[in-house]
Amino acid sequence: MTELYPPIEPYDHGLLDVGDGHRVYWETCGNPDGKPAIMLHGGPGQGCAPGMRRVFDPARYRAVLLDQRGCGRSLPHAADPATSLEHNTTDHLVADLERLREHLGIERWLLTGGSWGTTLALVYAQRYPHRVSEIVVSAISTTRRSEIDWLYRGVGRFFPEAWQRFSGGSDDVVADYVRLLEDPAQRDRAALAWREWEDTVLSLEPGATPRVHSGPPDDATMAFVRLTAHYYANAGWLEEGAVIRDAGRLAGIPGVLVHGRLDLSCPVTTAWELARAWPGSELLVDDHSGHRGSPVKRAWTLDALDRFASRR
């Protein structure tokens, strides 16, 4: 079994003022003279975790981790209902990445991440291809309305009882939850119901364990749900299908796409369509993995990062 690299602490970190009253948390670990790479977490609003540092060879990578606006250690935090989400969009996150790259004095960097992090990596790379050396992503999502509709409605055919509890039979579940999350009397219940639905969709995956949510949602859950609903209600402010349509802009950027065939959250068809549209990309599909990490997906991701570590 391929093991992650040993735990490591950052050698530098800070809060970067990105405007609009936002300060985003960043940290760097590994080798200050190593190959620059940035980890783009999922969600939106999931935040980075210490374990994400461990996919990078600390001797060869200068790894950057970032908590996107409103989550993790970034300020202000979206768990606070007084925090406006007006200046929290995909365009803002892409601009934050450029500002951080300039702040750290990085010319080009490798992008890696999963799920929503895949969308953010692809949008950034299509806008700034000259700033991207390679891309390694997993649990492929491009945040099309069709993908969002599947996750919050279509996949309900596998879990009809749970979907009825989650949706109440609504035709626009995501928009309904945006409204519920702004209602002080409903927001805690709505956040827990959203989280329960996310866990239900992942419940058939190999190794899945039941999760019990009781009591009021913590700040991490509230920020995750509030930001995810906000982004998905607006389909990431992206033209439908644009990420795959514009994949030709990534020609010349080596890319590895890692996906699980049992991923009910993000069906493999999106990864397949993206690979067909991205010249020179490599698609790796594990028949026995789902959306979450797995030994096979981890091994493929680490292998790709190790291959690219010495590439200049």
ChimeraX commands (.cxc) that place a marker at each C-alpha (Angstrom):
marker #1 position 0.00,0.00,0.00 radius 0.5
marker #1 position 1.32,3.43,-0.94 radius 0.5
marker #1 position 1.78,5.55,2.17 radius 0.5
marker #1 position 1.45,9.29,2.47 radius 0.5
marker #1 position 4.54,11.27,3.41 radius 0.5
marker #1 position 5.09,11.80,7.16 radius 0.5
marker #1 position 3.22,14.62,8.93 radius 0.5
marker #1 position 4.88,18.00,8.51 radius 0.5
marker #1 position 4.38,21.50,9.88 radius 0.5
marker #1 position 4.38,24.70,7.79 radius 0.5
marker #1 position 7.55,26.76,7.71 radius 0.5
marker #1 position 5.56,29.90,6.93 radius 0.5
marker #1 position 1.94,31.05,7.03 radius 0.5
marker #1 position -0.17,34.18,7.04 radius 0.5
marker #1 position -3.44,35.96,6.29 radius 0.5
marker #1 position -3.41,37.66,2.90 radius 0.5
marker #1 position -5.62,40.70,2.40 radius 0.5
marker #1 position -7.42,40.02,-0.87 radius 0.5
marker #1 position -9.82,42.95,-0.71 radius 0.5
marker #1 position -13.56,43.20,-0.08 radius 0.5
marker #1 position -12.83,42.82,3.64 radius 0.5
marker #1 position -11.51,39.28,3.16 radius 0.5
marker #1 position -8.24,37.82,4.43 radius 0.5
marker #1 position -7.38,34.31,3.29 radius 0.5
marker #1 position -5.22,31.93,5.28 radius 0.5
marker #1 position -2.24,30.37,3.51 radius 0.5
marker #1 position 0.67,28.20,4.57 radius 0.5
marker #1 position 3.79,26.77,2.94 radius 0.5
marker #1 position 5.56,23.55,3.85 radius 0.5
marker #1 position 8.30,21.31,2.53 radius 0.5
marker #1 position 11.36,22.67,0.72 radius 0.5
marker #1 position 11.42,26.49,0.25 radius 0.5
marker #1 position 13.50,25.89,-2.90 radius 0.5
marker #1 position 11.34,23.04,-4.16 radius 0.5
marker #1 position 8.84,22.84,-6.98 radius 0.5
marker #1 position 5.86,25.11,-6.22 radius 0.5
marker #1 position 2.46,23.43,-5.90 radius 0.5
marker #1 position -0.88,24.48,-4.43 radius 0.5
marker #1 position -3.62,22.34,-2.90 radius 0.5
marker #1 position -7.18,23.43,-3.78 radius 0.5
marker #1 position -9.67,21.98,-1.33 radius 0.5
marker #1 position -13.19,20.86,-2.07 radius 0.5
marker #1 position -16.54,22.03,-0.88 radius 0.5
marker #1 position -16.84,24.83,-1.70 radius 0.5
marker #1 position -16.08,25.79,1.87 radius 0.5
marker #1 position -14.42,22.62,3.13 radius 0.5
marker #1 position -11.11,24.22,4.08 radius 0.5
marker #1 position -7.70,22.56,4.18 radius 0.5
marker #1 position -6.67,19.83,6.63 radius 0.5
marker #1 position -3.16,18.99,7.89 radius 0.5
marker #1 position -3.28,15.63,6.12 radius 0.5
marker #1 position -3.34,17.39,2.76 radius 0.5
marker #1 position 0.30,18.39,3.29 radius 0.5
marker #1 position 1.27,14.73,3.24 radius 0.5
marker #1 position 0.68,14.15,-0.50 radius 0.5
marker #1 position 3.77,16.25,-1.29 radius 0.5
marker #1 position 7.35,15.00,-1.06 radius 0.5
marker #1 position 8.70,17.51,1.47 radius 0.5
marker #1 position 12.20,17.30,0.02 radius 0.5
marker #1 position 11.10,18.21,-3.50 radius 0.5
marker #1 position 7.97,20.36,-3.19 radius 0.5
marker #1 position 7.28,23.85,-1.94 radius 0.5
marker #1 position 3.67,23.08,-1.09 radius 0.5
marker #1 position 1.10,25.83,-0.58 radius 0.5
marker #1 position -2.22,25.24,1.18 radius 0.5
marker #1 position -5.00,27.81,1.10 radius 0.5
marker #1 position -8.33,28.16,2.90 radius 0.5
marker #1 position -10.64,29.72,0.32 radius 0.5
marker #1 position -12.73,32.75,1.26 radius 0.5
marker #1 position -15.04,32.31,4.21 radius 0.5
marker #1 position -13.84,28.93,5.48 radius 0.5
marker #1 position -11.10,27.26,7.49 radius 0.5
marker #1 position -8.91,29.93,9.06 radius 0.5
marker #1 position -9.83,32.64,6.57 radius 0.5
marker #1 position -11.70,35.73,7.74 radius 0.5
marker #1 position -14.50,36.67,7.98 radius 0.5
marker #1 position -15.96,33.20,8.43 radius 0.5
marker #1 position -19.09,32.15,6.55 radius 0.5
marker #1 position -20.42,30.39,9.66 radius 0.5
marker #1 position -21.29,33.85,10.97 radius 0.5
marker #1 position -24.68,34.77,9.45 radius 0.5
marker #1 position -23.54,38.39,9.40 radius 0.5
marker #1 position -20.78,37.52,6.90 radius 0.5
marker #1 position -21.91,38.60,3.45 radius 0.5
marker #1 position -21.27,36.20,0.57 radius 0.5
marker #1 position -21.53,38.96,-2.03 radius 0.5
marker #1 position -17.81,38.98,-2.68 radius 0.5
marker #1 position -17.40,35.21,-2.57 radius 0.5
marker #1 position -17.59,33.83,-6.12 radius 0.5
marker #1 position -15.45,31.74,-8.44 radius 0.5
marker #1 position -14.00,34.90,-9.99 radius 0.5
marker #1 position -12.99,36.11,-6.54 radius 0.5
marker #1 position -11.30,32.80,-5.71 radius 0.5
marker #1 position -9.38,32.80,-9.00 radius 0.5
marker #1 position -8.22,36.36,-8.32 radius 0.5
marker #1 position -7.17,35.31,-4.80 radius 0.5
marker #1 position -4.97,32.56,-6.27 radius 0.5
marker #1 position -3.22,35.04,-8.53 radius 0.5
marker #1 position -2.71,37.47,-5.67 radius 0.5
marker #1 position -1.27,34.69,-3.50 radius 0.5
marker #1 position 1.03,33.50,-6.28 radius 0.5
marker #1 position 2.40,37.02,-6.67 radius 0.5
marker #1 position 2.68,37.46,-2.90 radius 0.5
marker #1 position 4.78,34.30,-2.61 radius 0.5
marker #1 position 6.94,35.18,-5.63 radius 0.5
marker #1 position 6.00,32.04,-7.55 radius 0.5
marker #1 position 6.25,32.10,-11.35 radius 0.5
marker #1 position 4.46,28.83,-12.13 radius 0.5
marker #1 position 2.94,26.17,-9.91 radius 0.5
marker #1 position 1.38,22.75,-10.05 radius 0.5
marker #1 position -2.32,22.61,-9.17 radius 0.5
marker #1 position -3.84,19.72,-7.27 radius 0.5
marker #1 position -7.09,19.07,-5.41 radius 0.5
marker #1 position -10.39,17.28,-5.68 radius 0.5
marker #1 position -14.11,17.69,-6.26 radius 0.5
marker #1 position -14.89,21.45,-6.21 radius 0.5
marker #1 position -11.12,21.95,-6.12 radius 0.5
marker #1 position -11.02,20.41,-9.59 radius 0.5
marker #1 position -13.38,23.07,-10.93 radius 0.5
marker #1 position -11.35,25.85,-9.35 radius 0.5
marker #1 position -8.08,24.42,-10.68 radius 0.5
marker #1 position -9.45,24.11,-14.21 radius 0.5
marker #1 position -10.99,27.59,-14.28 radius 0.5
marker #1 position -7.78,29.15,-12.96 radius 0.5
marker #1 position -5.64,27.19,-15.44 radius 0.5
marker #1 position -7.83,28.16,-18.39 radius 0.5
marker #1 position -7.48,31.83,-17.48 radius 0.5
marker #1 position -3.78,31.70,-16.55 radius 0.5
marker #1 position -2.29,28.76,-18.47 radius 0.5
marker #1 position 1.16,30.36,-18.46 radius 0.5
marker #1 position 1.14,30.19,-14.63 radius 0.5
marker #1 position 0.43,26.45,-14.43 radius 0.5
marker #1 position 3.09,23.76,-14.78 radius 0.5
marker #1 position 0.93,20.62,-14.27 radius 0.5
marker #1 position -2.46,19.60,-12.91 radius 0.5
marker #1 position -3.27,16.54,-10.78 radius 0.5
marker #1 position -6.92,16.32,-9.72 radius 0.5
marker #1 position -9.36,13.71,-8.44 radius 0.5
marker #1 position -13.12,13.25,-7.96 radius 0.5
marker #1 position -13.64,15.31,-11.10 radius 0.5
marker #1 position -16.34,17.98,-11.07 radius 0.5
marker #1 position -16.89,20.92,-13.42 radius 0.5
marker #1 position -19.91,22.40,-11.56 radius 0.5
marker #1 position -22.29,22.23,-14.50 radius 0.5
marker #1 position -25.94,22.72,-13.63 radius 0.5
marker #1 position -26.51,19.18,-14.87 radius 0.5
marker #1 position -23.97,17.87,-12.33 radius 0.5
marker #1 position -25.54,19.89,-9.50 radius 0.5
marker #1 position -29.01,18.70,-10.48 radius 0.5
marker #1 position -27.78,15.13,-10.34 radius 0.5
marker #1 position -26.22,15.53,-6.88 radius 0.5
marker #1 position -29.22,17.19,-5.25 radius 0.5
marker #1 position -32.07,15.59,-7.20 radius 0.5
marker #1 position -31.17,12.88,-9.72 radius 0.5
marker #1 position -29.19,10.66,-7.37 radius 0.5
marker #1 position -32.24,10.65,-5.11 radius 0.5
marker #1 position -33.53,7.69,-7.14 radius 0.5
marker #1 position -31.04,5.57,-5.15 radius 0.5
marker #1 position -32.21,7.00,-1.81 radius 0.5
marker #1 position -35.87,7.99,-2.26 radius 0.5
marker #1 position -36.70,8.11,1.45 radius 0.5
marker #1 position -33.68,10.24,2.34 radius 0.5
marker #1 position -34.20,12.50,-0.67 radius 0.5
marker #1 position -37.82,13.14,0.31 radius 0.5
marker #1 position -36.69,14.13,3.82 radius 0.5
marker #1 position -33.94,16.35,2.42 radius 0.5
marker #1 position -35.89,18.02,-0.38 radius 0.5
marker #1 position -39.50,17.96,0.70 radius 0.5
marker #1 position -40.19,17.23,-2.97 radius 0.5
marker #1 position -38.94,20.65,-4.08 radius 0.5
marker #1 position -38.05,21.28,-7.73 radius 0.5
marker #1 position -35.23,23.64,-6.71 radius 0.5
marker #1 position -33.67,22.19,-3.59 radius 0.5
marker #1 position -30.46,24.21,-3.64 radius 0.5
marker #1 position -32.23,27.57,-3.95 radius 0.5
marker #1 position -34.60,26.54,-1.15 radius 0.5
marker #1 position -31.68,25.79,1.14 radius 0.5
marker #1 position -30.06,29.14,0.40 radius 0.5
marker #1 position -33.22,30.73,1.76 radius 0.5
marker #1 position -33.45,28.39,4.75 radius 0.5
marker #1 position -29.84,29.11,5.72 radius 0.5
marker #1 position -30.63,32.81,5.94 radius 0.5
marker #1 position -33.56,32.17,8.30 radius 0.5
marker #1 position -32.39,32.21,11.95 radius 0.5
marker #1 position -35.17,29.80,12.91 radius 0.5
marker #1 position -34.28,27.28,10.17 radius 0.5
marker #1 position -30.53,27.56,9.54 radius 0.5
marker #1 position -29.27,24.94,12.04 radius 0.5
marker #1 position -31.79,22.33,10.92 radius 0.5
marker #1 position -31.08,23.09,7.27 radius 0.5
marker #1 position -27.31,22.78,7.70 radius 0.5
marker #1 position -27.64,19.41,9.41 radius 0.5
marker #1 position -30.09,18.14,6.78 radius 0.5
marker #1 position -27.71,19.17,3.97 radius 0.5
marker #1 position -24.78,17.45,5.65 radius 0.5
marker #1 position -26.86,14.32,6.20 radius 0.5
marker #1 position -27.76,14.23,2.50 radius 0.5
marker #1 position -24.10,14.57,1.48 radius 0.5
marker #1 position -23.24,11.65,3.77 radius 0.5
marker #1 position -26.14,9.59,2.39 radius 0.5
marker #1 position -24.89,9.96,-1.19 radius 0.5
marker #1 position -21.48,8.65,-0.08 radius 0.5
marker #1 position -22.92,5.85,2.06 radius 0.5
marker #1 position -22.69,3.11,-0.59 radius 0.5
marker #1 position -18.96,3.60,-1.17 radius 0.5
marker #1 position -16.46,0.93,-0.09 radius 0.5
marker #1 position -15.44,1.50,3.51 radius 0.5
marker #1 position -18.16,4.06,4.20 radius 0.5
marker #1 position -19.05,4.40,7.88 radius 0.5
marker #1 position -22.29,5.84,9.27 radius 0.5
marker #1 position -22.03,9.40,10.55 radius 0.5
marker #1 position -24.28,10.73,13.25 radius 0.5
marker #1 position -24.91,14.47,13.49 radius 0.5
marker #1 position -26.49,15.67,16.69 radius 0.5
marker #1 position -26.78,19.04,18.33 radius 0.5
marker #1 position -26.25,22.33,16.51 radius 0.5
marker #1 position -23.87,22.33,13.52 radius 0.5
marker #1 position -20.32,23.45,14.25 radius 0.5
marker #1 position -18.73,26.38,12.43 radius 0.5
marker #1 position -17.01,24.16,9.87 radius 0.5
marker #1 position -20.30,22.51,8.90 radius 0.5
marker #1 position -22.18,25.79,8.74 radius 0.5
marker #1 position -19.55,27.43,6.53 radius 0.5
marker #1 position -19.37,24.37,4.27 radius 0.5
marker #1 position -23.13,24.18,3.77 radius 0.5
marker #1 position -23.66,27.90,3.40 radius 0.5
marker #1 position -20.86,28.27,0.83 radius 0.5
marker #1 position -21.74,25.11,-1.08 radius 0.5
marker #1 position -25.38,26.16,-1.41 radius 0.5
marker #1 position -24.31,29.68,-2.42 radius 0.5
marker #1 position -21.95,28.43,-5.14 radius 0.5
marker #1 position -24.20,25.69,-6.46 radius 0.5
marker #1 position -27.30,27.88,-6.55 radius 0.5
marker #1 position -25.30,29.98,-9.01 radius 0.5
marker #1 position -23.62,27.05,-10.79 radius 0.5
marker #1 position -20.29,28.60,-9.86 radius 0.5
marker #1 position -21.17,31.65,-12.01 radius 0.5
marker #1 position -19.90,29.59,-14.95 radius 0.5
marker #1 position -21.46,29.24,-18.38 radius 0.5
marker #1 position -22.96,25.77,-18.66 radius 0.5
marker #1 position -20.34,23.36,-20.02 radius 0.5
marker #1 position -17.67,26.06,-20.37 radius 0.5
marker #1 position -15.01,24.24,-18.33 radius 0.5
marker #1 position -15.07,21.22,-20.64 radius 0.5
marker #1 position -15.68,23.33,-23.76 radius 0.5
marker #1 position -12.56,25.39,-23.04 radius 0.5
marker #1 position -10.33,22.47,-22.04 radius 0.5
marker #1 position -8.37,23.00,-25.24 radius 0.5
marker #1 position -6.74,25.98,-23.52 radius 0.5
marker #1 position -4.95,23.44,-21.31 radius 0.5
marker #1 position -3.06,21.93,-24.26 radius 0.5
marker #1 position 0.58,21.66,-23.29 radius 0.5
marker #1 position -0.15,21.42,-19.56 radius 0.5
marker #1 position 0.36,17.82,-18.41 radius 0.5
marker #1 position -2.69,16.63,-16.52 radius 0.5
marker #1 position -3.67,13.53,-14.55 radius 0.5
marker #1 position -7.34,12.92,-13.74 radius 0.5
marker #1 position -8.05,10.37,-11.00 radius 0.5
marker #1 position -11.60,9.13,-10.52 radius 0.5
marker #1 position -13.60,6.33,-8.90 radius 0.5
marker #1 position -16.18,4.53,-11.01 radius 0.5
marker #1 position -18.39,4.12,-7.92 radius 0.5
marker #1 position -18.54,7.88,-7.34 radius 0.5
marker #1 position -22.27,8.68,-7.09 radius 0.5
marker #1 position -21.60,12.33,-6.23 radius 0.5
marker #1 position -19.68,13.01,-9.43 radius 0.5
marker #1 position -20.43,10.33,-12.03 radius 0.5
marker #1 position -17.42,9.29,-14.10 radius 0.5
marker #1 position -18.93,10.66,-17.32 radius 0.5
marker #1 position -17.70,14.15,-16.41 radius 0.5
marker #1 position -14.11,12.95,-16.01 radius 0.5
marker #1 position -14.36,11.06,-19.30 radius 0.5
marker #1 position -15.75,14.09,-21.17 radius 0.5
marker #1 position -13.04,16.34,-19.72 radius 0.5
marker #1 position -10.25,13.92,-20.69 radius 0.5
marker #1 position -11.55,13.77,-24.27 radius 0.5
marker #1 position -11.54,17.57,-24.48 radius 0.5
marker #1 position -8.13,18.11,-22.85 radius 0.5
marker #1 position -5.30,17.28,-25.26 radius 0.5
marker #1 position -2.62,15.16,-23.61 radius 0.5
marker #1 position -4.43,14.53,-20.34 radius 0.5
marker #1 position -4.38,11.11,-18.67 radius 0.5
marker #1 position -7.55,9.65,-17.13 radius 0.5
marker #1 position -7.21,6.95,-14.46 radius 0.5
marker #1 position -10.45,5.29,-13.30 radius 0.5
marker #1 position -10.52,2.81,-10.43 radius 0.5
marker #1 position -13.45,0.41,-10.68 radius 0.5
marker #1 position -13.53,-0.10,-6.91 radius 0.5
marker #1 position -13.33,3.50,-5.59 radius 0.5
marker #1 position -15.93,6.18,-5.00 radius 0.5
marker #1 position -15.78,9.90,-4.28 radius 0.5
marker #1 position -13.68,9.68,-1.15 radius 0.5
marker #1 position -10.03,8.78,-1.12 radius 0.5
marker #1 position -8.96,5.18,-1.53 radius 0.5
marker #1 position -5.64,3.31,-1.57 radius 0.5
marker #1 position -5.66,3.07,-5.37 radius 0.5
marker #1 position -6.60,6.70,-5.95 radius 0.5
marker #1 position -4.00,7.79,-3.38 radius 0.5
marker #1 position -1.30,5.71,-5.08 radius 0.5
marker #1 position -2.13,7.19,-8.49 radius 0.5
marker #1 position -2.13,10.74,-7.13 radius 0.5
marker #1 position 1.18,10.30,-5.30 radius 0.5
marker #1 position 2.74,8.68,-8.36 radius 0.5
marker #1 position 1.70,11.62,-10.54 radius 0.5
marker #1 position 3.02,14.16,-8.05 radius 0.5
marker #1 position 6.28,12.23,-7.72 radius 0.5
marker #1 position 6.67,12.09,-11.50 radius 0.5
marker #1 position 6.13,15.82,-11.80 radius 0.5
marker #1 position 8.32,16.76,-8.83 radius 0.5
marker #1 position 11.51,16.89,-10.86 radius 0.5
marker #1 position 9.90,18.35,-14.00 radius 0.5
marker #1 position 10.83,21.96,-14.61 radius 0.5
marker link #1:1,2 radius 0.2
marker link #1:2,3 radius 0.2
marker link #1:3,4 radius 0.2
marker link #1:4,5 radius 0.2
marker link #1:5,6 radius 0.2
marker link #1:6,7 radius 0.2
marker link #1:7,8 radius 0.2
marker link #1:8,9 radius 0.2
marker link #1:9,10 radius 0.2
marker link #1:10,11 radius 0.2
marker link #1:11,12 radius 0.2
marker link #1:12,13 radius 0.2
marker link #1:13,14 radius 0.2
marker link #1:14,15 radius 0.2
marker link #1:15,16 radius 0.2
marker link #1:16,17 radius 0.2
marker link #1:17,18 radius 0.2
marker link #1:18,19 radius 0.2
marker link #1:19,20 radius 0.2
marker link #1:20,21 radius 0.2
marker link #1:21,22 radius 0.2
marker link #1:22,23 radius 0.2
marker link #1:23,24 radius 0.2
marker link #1:24,25 radius 0.2
marker link #1:25,26 radius 0.2
marker link #1:26,27 radius 0.2
marker link #1:27,28 radius 0.2
marker link #1:28,29 radius 0.2
marker link #1:29,30 radius 0.2
marker link #1:30,31 radius 0.2
marker link #1:31,32 radius 0.2
marker link #1:32,33 radius 0.2
marker link #1:33,34 radius 0.2
marker link #1:34,35 radius 0.2
marker link #1:35,36 radius 0.2
marker link #1:36,37 radius 0.2
marker link #1:37,38 radius 0.2
marker link #1:38,39 radius 0.2
marker link #1:39,40 radius 0.2
marker link #1:40,41 radius 0.2
marker link #1:41,42 radius 0.2
marker link #1:42,43 radius 0.2
marker link #1:43,44 radius 0.2
marker link #1:44,45 radius 0.2
marker link #1:45,46 radius 0.2
marker link #1:46,47 radius 0.2
marker link #1:47,48 radius 0.2
marker link #1:48,49 radius 0.2
marker link #1:49,50 radius 0.2
marker link #1:50,51 radius 0.2
marker link #1:51,52 radius 0.2
marker link #1:52,53 radius 0.2
marker link #1:53,54 radius 0.2
marker link #1:54,55 radius 0.2
marker link #1:55,56 radius 0.2
marker link #1:56,57 radius 0.2
marker link #1:57,58 radius 0.2
marker link #1:58,59 radius 0.2
marker link #1:59,60 radius 0.2
marker link #1:60,61 radius 0.2
marker link #1:61,62 radius 0.2
marker link #1:62,63 radius 0.2
marker link #1:63,64 radius 0.2
marker link #1:64,65 radius 0.2
marker link #1:65,66 radius 0.2
marker link #1:66,67 radius 0.2
marker link #1:67,68 radius 0.2
marker link #1:68,69 radius 0.2
marker link #1:69,70 radius 0.2
marker link #1:70,71 radius 0.2
marker link #1:71,72 radius 0.2
marker link #1:72,73 radius 0.2
marker link #1:73,74 radius 0.2
marker link #1:74,75 radius 0.2
marker link #1:75,76 radius 0.2
marker link #1:76,77 radius 0.2
marker link #1:77,78 radius 0.2
marker link #1:78,79 radius 0.2
marker link #1:79,80 radius 0.2
marker link #1:80,81 radius 0.2
marker link #1:81,82 radius 0.2
marker link #1:82,83 radius 0.2
marker link #1:83,84 radius 0.2
marker link #1:84,85 radius 0.2
marker link #1:85,86 radius 0.2
marker link #1:86,87 radius 0.2
marker link #1:87,88 radius 0.2
marker link #1:88,89 radius 0.2
marker link #1:89,90 radius 0.2
marker link #1:90,91 radius 0.2
marker link #1:91,92 radius 0.2
marker link #1:92,93 radius 0.2
marker link #1:93,94 radius 0.2
marker link #1:94,95 radius 0.2
marker link #1:95,96 radius 0.2
marker link #1:96,97 radius 0.2
marker link #1:97,98 radius 0.2
marker link #1:98,99 radius 0.2
marker link #1:99,100 radius 0.2
marker link #1:100,101 radius 0.2
marker link #1:101,102 radius 0.2
marker link #1:102,103 radius 0.2
marker link #1:103,104 radius 0.2
marker link #1:104,105 radius 0.2
marker link #1:105,106 radius 0.2
marker link #1:106,107 radius 0.2
marker link #1:107,108 radius 0.2
marker link #1:108,109 radius 0.2
marker link #1:109,110 radius 0.2
marker link #1:110,111 radius 0.2
marker link #1:111,112 radius 0.2
marker link #1:112,113 radius 0.2
marker link #1:113,114 radius 0.2
marker link #1:114,115 radius 0.2
marker link #1:115,116 radius 0.2
marker link #1:116,117 radius 0.2
marker link #1:117,118 radius 0.2
marker link #1:118,119 radius 0.2
marker link #1:119,120 radius 0.2
marker link #1:120,121 radius 0.2
marker link #1:121,122 radius 0.2
marker link #1:122,123 radius 0.2
marker link #1:123,124 radius 0.2
marker link #1:124,125 radius 0.2
marker link #1:125,126 radius 0.2
marker link #1:126,127 radius 0.2
marker link #1:127,128 radius 0.2
marker link #1:128,129 radius 0.2
marker link #1:129,130 radius 0.2
marker link #1:130,131 radius 0.2
marker link #1:131,132 radius 0.2
marker link #1:132,133 radius 0.2
marker link #1:133,134 radius 0.2
marker link #1:134,135 radius 0.2
marker link #1:135,136 radius 0.2
marker link #1:136,137 radius 0.2
marker link #1:137,138 radius 0.2
marker link #1:138,139 radius 0.2
marker link #1:139,140 radius 0.2
marker link #1:140,141 radius 0.2
marker link #1:141,142 radius 0.2
marker link #1:142,143 radius 0.2
marker link #1:143,144 radius 0.2
marker link #1:144,145 radius 0.2
marker link #1:145,146 radius 0.2
marker link #1:146,147 radius 0.2
marker link #1:147,148 radius 0.2
marker link #1:148,149 radius 0.2
marker link #1:149,150 radius 0.2
marker link #1:150,151 radius 0.2
marker link #1:151,152 radius 0.2
marker link #1:152,153 radius 0.2
marker link #1:153,154 radius 0.2
marker link #1:154,155 radius 0.2
marker link #1:155,156 radius 0.2
marker link #1:156,157 radius 0.2
marker link #1:157,158 radius 0.2
marker link #1:158,159 radius 0.2
marker link #1:159,160 radius 0.2
marker link #1:160,161 radius 0.2
marker link #1:161,162 radius 0.2
marker link #1:162,163 radius 0.2
marker link #1:163,164 radius 0.2
marker link #1:164,165 radius 0.2
marker link #1:165,166 radius 0.2
marker link #1:166,167 radius 0.2
marker link #1:167,168 radius 0.2
marker link #1:168,169 radius 0.2
marker link #1:169,170 radius 0.2
marker link #1:170,171 radius 0.2
marker link #1:171,172 radius 0.2
marker link #1:172,173 radius 0.2
marker link #1:173,174 radius 0.2
marker link #1:174,175 radius 0.2
marker link #1:175,176 radius 0.2
marker link #1:176,177 radius 0.2
marker link #1:177,178 radius 0.2
marker link #1:178,179 radius 0.2
marker link #1:179,180 radius 0.2
marker link #1:180,181 radius 0.2
marker link #1:181,182 radius 0.2
marker link #1:182,183 radius 0.2
marker link #1:183,184 radius 0.2
marker link #1:184,185 radius 0.2
marker link #1:185,186 radius 0.2
marker link #1:186,187 radius 0.2
marker link #1:187,188 radius 0.2
marker link #1:188,189 radius 0.2
marker link #1:189,190 radius 0.2
marker link #1:190,191 radius 0.2
marker link #1:191,192 radius 0.2
marker link #1:192,193 radius 0.2
marker link #1:193,194 radius 0.2
marker link #1:194,195 radius 0.2
marker link #1:195,196 radius 0.2
marker link #1:196,197 radius 0.2
marker link #1:197,198 radius 0.2
marker link #1:198,199 radius 0.2
marker link #1:199,200 radius 0.2
marker link #1:200,201 radius 0.2
marker link #1:201,202 radius 0.2
marker link #1:202,203 radius 0.2
marker link #1:203,204 radius 0.2
marker link #1:204,205 radius 0.2
marker link #1:205,206 radius 0.2
marker link #1:206,207 radius 0.2
marker link #1:207,208 radius 0.2
marker link #1:208,209 radius 0.2
marker link #1:209,210 radius 0.2
marker link #1:210,211 radius 0.2
marker link #1:211,212 radius 0.2
marker link #1:212,213 radius 0.2
marker link #1:213,214 radius 0.2
marker link #1:214,215 radius 0.2
marker link #1:215,216 radius 0.2
marker link #1:216,217 radius 0.2
marker link #1:217,218 radius 0.2
marker link #1:218,219 radius 0.2
marker link #1:219,220 radius 0.2
marker link #1:220,221 radius 0.2
marker link #1:221,222 radius 0.2
marker link #1:222,223 radius 0.2
marker link #1:223,224 radius 0.2
marker link #1:224,225 radius 0.2
marker link #1:225,226 radius 0.2
marker link #1:226,227 radius 0.2
marker link #1:227,228 radius 0.2
marker link #1:228,229 radius 0.2
marker link #1:229,230 radius 0.2
marker link #1:230,231 radius 0.2
marker link #1:231,232 radius 0.2
marker link #1:232,233 radius 0.2
marker link #1:233,234 radius 0.2
marker link #1:234,235 radius 0.2
marker link #1:235,236 radius 0.2
marker link #1:236,237 radius 0.2
marker link #1:237,238 radius 0.2
marker link #1:238,239 radius 0.2
marker link #1:239,240 radius 0.2
marker link #1:240,241 radius 0.2
marker link #1:241,242 radius 0.2
marker link #1:242,243 radius 0.2
marker link #1:243,244 radius 0.2
marker link #1:244,245 radius 0.2
marker link #1:245,246 radius 0.2
marker link #1:246,247 radius 0.2
marker link #1:247,248 radius 0.2
marker link #1:248,249 radius 0.2
marker link #1:249,250 radius 0.2
marker link #1:250,251 radius 0.2
marker link #1:251,252 radius 0.2
marker link #1:252,253 radius 0.2
marker link #1:253,254 radius 0.2
marker link #1:254,255 radius 0.2
marker link #1:255,256 radius 0.2
marker link #1:256,257 radius 0.2
marker link #1:257,258 radius 0.2
marker link #1:258,259 radius 0.2
marker link #1:259,260 radius 0.2
marker link #1:260,261 radius 0.2
marker link #1:261,262 radius 0.2
marker link #1:262,263 radius 0.2
marker link #1:263,264 radius 0.2
marker link #1:264,265 radius 0.2
marker link #1:265,266 radius 0.2
marker link #1:266,267 radius 0.2
marker link #1:267,268 radius 0.2
marker link #1:268,269 radius 0.2
marker link #1:269,270 radius 0.2
marker link #1:270,271 radius 0.2
marker link #1:271,272 radius 0.2
marker link #1:272,273 radius 0.2
marker link #1:273,274 radius 0.2
marker link #1:274,275 radius 0.2
marker link #1:275,276 radius 0.2
marker link #1:276,277 radius 0.2
marker link #1:277,278 radius 0.2
marker link #1:278,279 radius 0.2
marker link #1:279,280 radius 0.2
marker link #1:280,281 radius 0.2
marker link #1:281,282 radius 0.2
marker link #1:282,283 radius 0.2
marker link #1:283,284 radius 0.2
marker link #1:284,285 radius 0.2
marker link #1:285,286 radius 0.2
marker link #1:286,287 radius 0.2
marker link #1:287,288 radius 0.2
marker link #1:288,289 radius 0.2
marker link #1:289,290 radius 0.2
marker link #1:290,291 radius 0.2
marker link #1:291,292 radius 0.2
marker link #1:292,293 radius 0.2
marker link #1:293,294 radius 0.2
marker link #1:294,295 radius 0.2
marker link #1:295,296 radius 0.2
marker link #1:296,297 radius 0.2
marker link #1:297,298 radius 0.2
marker link #1:298,299 radius 0.2
marker link #1:299,300 radius 0.2
marker link #1:300,301 radius 0.2
marker link #1:301,302 radius 0.2
marker link #1:302,303 radius 0.2
marker link #1:303,304 radius 0.2
marker link #1:304,305 radius 0.2
marker link #1:305,306 radius 0.2
marker link #1:306,307 radius 0.2
marker link #1:307,308 radius 0.2
marker link #1:308,309 radius 0.2
marker link #1:309,310 radius 0.2
marker link #1:310,311 radius 0.2
marker link #1:311,312 radius 0.2
view
